[in-house]
Amino acid sequence: ANIAEVEVSIPAKLHNSLIGTKGRLIRAIMEECGGVHIHFPVEGSGSDTVVIRGPSSDVEKARKQLLHLAEEKQTKSFTVDIRAKPEYHKFLIGKGGGKIRKVRDSTGARIIFPAAEDKDQDLITIIGKEDAVREAQRELEALIQNLDNVVEDSMLVDPKHHRHFVIRRGQVLREIAEEYGGVMVSFPRSGTQSDKVTLKGAKDCVEAAKKRIQEIIEDL
């Protein structure tokens, strides 16, 4: 009952560039607007009608984004590709997409990360008006450069909590590594009564991982 369908008129000549290489652009909108499907007319049909269907609030969100994007494509679209190690992507995107949304809100550029099936996993594409794209590129490159700055740090963790981090073949540590740009966390070997835990990775990731470990300990 909640499913809505709207038709949007967008000049056929813009369809290809809106869909983006291998559908990346349209997929990014569909993912962001949760559960919306965007259907373009068959190529060469000359039809301008694009159909969006899904939960009504999401459809409205997708409609706005699509029209905004179409307008940008007409006013002059600019694209820049930058590269970052795939393990950094999750950290750059931030929890629930928070970090990347900040960059997008402050610059107005759209940032597209590779999907699981994309061959080039390093590639991040920035699309929008030229000055917006340049600004977003600067912000992202600064973040990436920070991530390339590897540091080693340590923190103290009471030995009674160590078990929680290393059981199930260190699942908690694996999750931390995945969340925070591949940061490596090493606990002392069992049997030694040391409370020193070392962390190695990008400075920002190490800081974030330390905070996360602290939170876990407080929960314990």
N, C-alpha and C positions, 0 to 999 in steps of 0.2 A: 504493500500500500504506500510505502514511503518512496518508491522508485519514481523518479521524474525523467522526462525526456525533453530536451530543448534543442531547437535548431538554431544555428548561428550562421550568418552569412559572411563568408570570408572569400575574397577573390581567389579563384582557382589557381592563379599564377603563384600565390604565396604558399599553397599547400605543401609543396615539397620542402621548402625551407623551414616551414613550421614543424613538420614531422621530424626533420633533422636527420643526420646520418644514422642509418639503421634504426630510425625511430626513437633516438635517444631523448630528443626534446619533448616529444609528446608523452613518452613513458615517464619522464620526470614529473610532468604535470599530473598524469594519472595517479602516480604513486603518492604525490603530495596531497592530492584531493581525495585520498582514500576511497578505493572502490568505484571510481568513475570510469566509464568507458567512452573513448572519443573515436568516432567513426568518420573517416574522410571518404568522399565519393571516389569511385574508381577513376584512376588516372586517365585523362583524355576525355572524360565524360563532359567536361566543360561546366559541370555543376559547381555552384559556390556553397552549397549547403553542407555544413558539418554538424553531425548529430552528437550530442553529449547525453549519456544516460547514466543514472545511478541515484543514490540517496539525494533528495532534493537540495539539502544545504551544500553538499559536496558539488553538485552540478552547478550551482550558482557560483561557487568559488572557482571551479574550472572554467566556466564561461568568462568570468572576469579576466582570469589569467590568459586565456586564449585570445581574447580581444585585445588585451594589453600587448601581448606578444605580436599579434598581427599588426598593430599600430606601429610598434617598434620596428618590425621588419620593413614597413613602408617608409618610415622616417629615416632609416639608415641603420642597418644592423651591423654590428662589428663583433668578430669572434677572435678569441685568443685561447690557445691551448697551453697549459702549463703541466709540468710533471711532478709527481710526488710518489714516494714509495707507497704501495697499496696498504701496508700496515699503518700508515699515518692517516689514511682517509677517515677512519672512524673517529679518530681524535679531532681531526679538522672539522668534521661535521658536528661533533659534540653531542651531548645527551639529547635525544629527541630532536636533533637537527638544530639545536639552539645556537651553536657557534656560527654555523654557516648562515643561519637566518639573520644574525646580527650583521654579517658582511653584506648580505643582500639588502637588508633594510637601510644600511648606511650608504650604500652605493647605488642601489637600483639595478645592479647587474644580476643576471641569472647564472648560477653555478651548477654544472652538471658533472656528477661523479660517475665513473664507469659502473655498469651493471655487471652482475656475476658472469653473464655470458659474453661480455665484450672481450675481444682478443687483447686489446691494449689496456692493461689494468693500471698503468701509471698515469693515464691521461685524464686531466680535468679540463673541461671546456667552460669558458666564461663567455656569455653572450649578452649583448645589450648595446646601448649607445656607447660610442668610443670612449668618452671621458669616464663613464661609469665602469666600463670594462677595465680601463687602465688603473683606476682607483682600486677596484676589487683585486686586480692582479697584484698590485703593490701590497695590499693587506695580506693576501694569501701567501705571496712569496716570502714576506717577512715571517709569517707563521711557520712556513716550511723550513726556512733557514734556521729558525730557532730549534726545530725538530732535528736538524742535522747536527746540532751542537750537542755532542754526546758527553754526559757527565757521569761520575760515579759518586754515590752518596750512601749514607747508612743511617739506620734508625735502631732504637732499642725496642725489642719486643720480648715481654716476659716469656721464658721458655714454656710455661704451662699452656700458652696459646699456640705454640708452633704447630702442634699436631693438626689443628684446624686447617692450616694453610697447605700442609703437605699431604694430607690423606687423599685417597682416590687419585693417586699419582699426581698430586699437586693441581687438582682441578681449579681451586680458587686462584692459584697463581696464574694458571693459563688464562682464566677469565680476565684477570687484571691486565695481563700482557695484551690480550686482544682489545680491551677497552682503551688502554693507554699506550697506543703506538708501539707495541712490541717491547715494552720495558721489561728488563730481566731482573727478577727478584730472587736472591739466594738466601735461604735460611741455613743456619749452622747444621752440620751433620748431627743426626740424632745420637744421643749419648754424651755429646759435649754440652757442658752447661752454659754455653755462651748465649747472650741475648742480643747479639749484634746481627742485624739483617742488612745485607747490602743490595743496593738498587743501581742498575746501570741502564742508561738510555738517554733519550732526549730530555733536556733540562725540564721543560714544561711537563713532560709525561712523568718524569720521576717525582716532581712535586705533587702532581695530581694522584699518582699511585700511593705516595706516602699518606696523603690525606685519606684515601680510600681504605688503606690498611688500618689507619687509626680509627676510622669509623667502624670497621669490622670488629676491632678489639673492643671498642666501647660497647658494641652490641653483645659481644661474648660476655 
